[in-house]
Amino acid sequence: MGEINKAEFVVSSYRLDQCPETRLPEYAFIGRSNVGKSSLINMLTGRKSLAKTSSTPGKTLLINHFLINDSWFLVDLPGYGYAKRSKKMQEKLEGIISKYILEREQLTCLFLLIDVRHEPQKIDLEFIEWLGENGVPFAIVFTKGDKLAKTKLLAQATHYMKSLEEQWEDLPPYFVTSSETRLGREELLAYIEQVNSSLS
């Protein structure tokens, strides 16, 4: 299983051309505001405050690169769909996000975070459709798994993936996680290690 022995913050970028100039694979994390992205990143890396958690959703306005084990990057992308942002700010952020996702050659897999407690949301489904149309390799990470009983949790995740079958022949991989209980940590890191092995 892939274990994280070393995790260090490298750079925050406003624009794609400010991102690190390396050939290392990048695994980016994205989701709607308040989905638990920072908590998940901290849980995966075993660092309490590598990614800054905030009581105000929508704080990440930059592309944040963290170097993991000197061999790959974990990338924290701005959240999307935060209603309290001005339209101009929202458009600017969407520009940053789409430019990174579509043009960053080092992007190996995009992890889309979804709160497992909610029914499929239009904004997420549209984003998933956009990823498919653009051929972006991605996986779904259900967050806040500790908030539901185990049977309900699995039923909810399965129900969500079933709703995607209407548009997808091959469903993307998915993981069920909890930052509180570390549920899904091993599976997610093992998946990243497996993809990294296939690249070398």
Secondary structure, DSSP 8 states (H G I E B T S, - for coil): ------EEEEEEESSGGGS------EEEEEEBTTSSHHHHHHHHHT-TTSS---SSTT---SEEEEEETTTEEEEE---B--TTS-HHHHHHHHHHHHHHHHH-TTEEEEEEEEETTS---HHHHHHHHHHHHTT--EEEEEE-GGGS-HHHHHHHHHHHHHHHTTT-SS---EEE-BTTTTBTHHHHHHHHHHHHHHH-
